[in-house]
């Protein structure tokens, strides 16, 4: 029979990243994607110079920078959603808008 006063504390058995690790991973991911967008921008500008190319990929570069700053300030979930949706929108704009 268990006595109400003799309960053992529950042990938190979560397995996952610490907030610091999550921030660092998202900062590295956004930095890598920023470098990739810069390379794609250079390649696209070499094949066709257009203000739309600069606008789409420039916005993607700015977005990656914003995500890095959000991650540095602890807003990793918001940054992850912004990065995923923003880069998907940039790639969709490239496919739909750019010749």
C-alpha positions as a Markdown table, in Angstrom:
| # | Residue | x | y | z |
|---|---|---|---|---|
| 1 | Unk | 0.0 | 0.0 | 0.0 |
| 2 | Unk | 1.4 | 3.4 | -1.0 |
| 3 | Unk | 1.4 | 6.2 | 1.4 |
| 4 | Unk | 0.6 | 9.6 | 0.0 |
| 5 | Unk | 3.7 | 11.2 | 1.6 |
| 6 | Unk | 6.1 | 8.6 | 0.3 |
| 7 | Unk | 5.8 | 9.4 | -3.5 |
| 8 | Unk | 9.0 | 9.4 | -5.4 |
| 9 | Unk | 9.5 | 12.4 | -7.7 |
| 10 | Unk | 8.9 | 11.8 | -11.4 |
| 11 | Unk | 12.1 | 11.6 | -13.4 |
| 12 | Unk | 12.2 | 13.6 | -16.6 |
| 13 | Unk | 13.3 | 11.1 | -19.2 |
| 14 | Unk | 13.1 | 13.3 | -22.2 |
| 15 | Unk | 15.7 | 12.7 | -24.9 |
| 16 | Unk | 16.4 | 15.7 | -27.1 |
| 17 | Unk | 18.5 | 18.7 | -27.7 |
| 18 | Unk | 19.1 | 21.4 | -25.1 |
| 19 | Unk | 18.0 | 24.9 | -26.0 |
| 20 | Unk | 21.6 | 25.9 | -26.6 |
| 21 | Unk | 22.2 | 23.0 | -29.0 |
| 22 | Unk | 19.0 | 23.7 | -30.9 |
| 23 | Unk | 20.0 | 27.4 | -31.3 |
| 24 | Unk | 23.5 | 26.4 | -32.6 |
| 25 | Unk | 22.1 | 23.8 | -35.0 |
| 26 | Unk | 19.6 | 26.4 | -36.4 |
| 27 | Unk | 22.3 | 29.0 | -36.7 |
| 28 | Unk | 24.6 | 26.6 | -38.6 |
| 29 | Unk | 21.7 | 25.5 | -40.8 |
| 30 | Unk | 20.7 | 29.0 | -41.7 |
| 31 | Unk | 24.4 | 29.9 | -42.4 |
| 32 | Unk | 24.8 | 26.9 | -44.7 |
| 33 | Unk | 21.5 | 27.8 | -46.5 |
| 34 | Unk | 22.6 | 31.4 | -46.7 |
| 35 | Unk | 25.9 | 30.3 | -48.5 |
| 36 | Unk | 23.9 | 28.1 | -50.8 |
| 37 | Unk | 21.5 | 30.9 | -51.7 |
| 38 | Unk | 24.5 | 33.1 | -52.4 |
| 39 | Unk | 25.9 | 30.5 | -54.8 |
| 40 | Unk | 22.6 | 30.0 | -56.5 |
| 41 | Unk | 22.3 | 33.8 | -56.9 |
| 42 | Unk | 25.7 | 34.0 | -58.6 |
| 43 | Unk | 24.9 | 31.1 | -60.9 |
| 44 | Unk | 21.5 | 32.6 | -61.8 |
| 45 | Unk | 23.0 | 36.0 | -62.4 |
| 46 | Unk | 25.6 | 34.4 | -64.7 |
| 47 | Unk | 23.0 | 32.8 | -66.8 |
| 48 | Unk | 20.5 | 35.6 | -66.8 |
| 49 | Unk | 20.8 | 39.1 | -65.3 |
| 50 | Unk | 17.5 | 40.2 | -63.9 |
| 51 | Unk | 16.3 | 42.4 | -61.1 |
| 52 | Unk | 13.8 | 39.7 | -60.1 |
| 53 | Unk | 16.7 | 37.2 | -59.6 |
| 54 | Unk | 18.4 | 39.7 | -57.3 |
| 55 | Unk | 15.1 | 40.4 | -55.5 |
| 56 | Unk | 14.1 | 36.8 | -54.9 |
| 57 | Unk | 17.5 | 35.5 | -53.8 |
| 58 | Unk | 18.4 | 38.7 | -52.0 |
| 59 | Unk | 15.2 | 38.3 | -50.0 |
| 60 | Unk | 16.2 | 34.7 | -49.3 |
| 61 | Unk | 19.6 | 35.9 | -48.0 |
| 62 | Unk | 18.0 | 38.5 | -45.8 |
| 63 | Unk | 15.6 | 35.8 | -44.5 |
| 64 | Unk | 18.5 | 33.6 | -43.5 |
| 65 | Unk | 20.1 | 36.5 | -41.7 |
| 66 | Unk | 16.9 | 37.1 | -39.8 |
| 67 | Unk | 16.7 | 33.5 | -38.8 |
| 68 | Unk | 20.2 | 33.6 | -37.5 |
| 69 | Unk | 19.4 | 36.5 | -35.3 |
| 70 | Unk | 16.1 | 35.0 | -34.1 |
| 71 | Unk | 18.0 | 31.8 | -33.2 |
| 72 | Unk | 20.6 | 33.8 | -31.3 |
| 73 | Unk | 17.8 | 35.3 | -29.2 |
| 74 | Unk | 16.2 | 32.0 | -28.5 |
| 75 | Unk | 13.3 | 32.1 | -31.0 |
| 76 | Unk | 14.3 | 28.8 | -32.6 |
| 77 | Unk | 10.9 | 27.5 | -33.5 |
| 78 | Unk | 9.8 | 30.7 | -35.1 |
| 79 | Unk | 13.1 | 30.8 | -37.0 |
| 80 | Unk | 12.7 | 27.3 | -38.2 |
| 81 | Unk | 9.2 | 27.9 | -39.6 |
| 82 | Unk | 10.3 | 31.2 | -41.2 |
| 83 | Unk | 13.3 | 29.5 | -42.8 |
| 84 | Unk | 11.3 | 26.6 | -44.2 |
| 85 | Unk | 8.4 | 28.6 | -45.5 |
| 86 | Unk | 10.6 | 31.5 | -46.7 |
| 87 | Unk | 13.0 | 29.3 | -48.7 |
| 88 | Unk | 10.1 | 27.3 | -50.1 |
| 89 | Unk | 8.5 | 30.6 | -51.2 |
| 90 | Unk | 11.8 | 31.8 | -52.7 |
| 91 | Unk | 12.2 | 28.5 | -54.7 |
| 92 | Unk | 8.6 | 28.7 | -55.8 |
| 93 | Unk | 9.1 | 32.3 | -56.9 |
| 94 | Unk | 12.2 | 31.2 | -58.8 |
| 95 | Unk | 10.2 | 28.5 | -60.6 |
| 96 | Unk | 7.1 | 30.5 | -61.3 |
| 97 | Unk | 8.4 | 34.1 | -61.8 |
| 98 | Unk | 11.9 | 33.9 | -63.2 |
| 99 | Unk | 12.4 | 32.9 | -66.8 |
